[in-house]
Every structure is written in C-alpha cells, then in structure tokens.
C-alpha cells in the first residue's frame, strides 16, 4: 500500500471504531506528535488514546494528497462533548516505512470558532 492507501485505510478503521485493526497499519517504531498540545505517542499509546477517547462518534476523510511514502489528509470528526455533538477538523500528515505508517503529525481544531476582532477585511 502507498501512503494514500494507508491514510484511507487508517481513517476507515477509526471511523468503524476498529481499534484492534489499527496496530497492523502502524510501524513498530511508530511515533505520533500532536502539534497543538506538544504530546508524543508511540503505537500502543496512540491506539489506546483513540480507543478510549470519550464520546468519539464519526470521522470522515474529506481531502487527501499523497505519494508513495507521504500523505496528508484533512478529516471532519464528531464527538459527544457535555451532551452536545461537537465538530472538529484534523490535518494528519503521515510517513510510510516498510509499508506501514512510521511517523504521524496531527493538528486538531474546533469548528465554528469566532475570528479575532478586526481580522477580516471590511
């Protein structure tokens, strides 16, 4: 599988809540960095984080660009937070080694944030 195929498969497994299937896509030396929180996860801790994430509902891969060894995807994610369905966007960057994902960087944000005052042209 090339990087685009792996990204698609990764997103499909997450959306299906198939936590047992995720490790097969991840290299033994897998590392994931969350830019927004400066956290780093290995394969087991990243799978566990996803499996145990409270209220996770749905993930849709909305955009994908890739090559044989690199891909980036933009996903829309929903989760139940304090009884409300909440929307998030995530950009995920992957690097492939030995036909599995070896490196991942994710950047998460909430949807529908209000831009700072004066940031939009008149």
Beta strands, then each sheet from edge to edge (+ up, - down):
strand 1: 26-34
strand 2: 39-42
strand 3: 56-66
strand 4: 70-81
strand 5: 84-97
strand 6: 100-110
sheet 1: 2+ 1- 6- 5+ 4- 3+
end
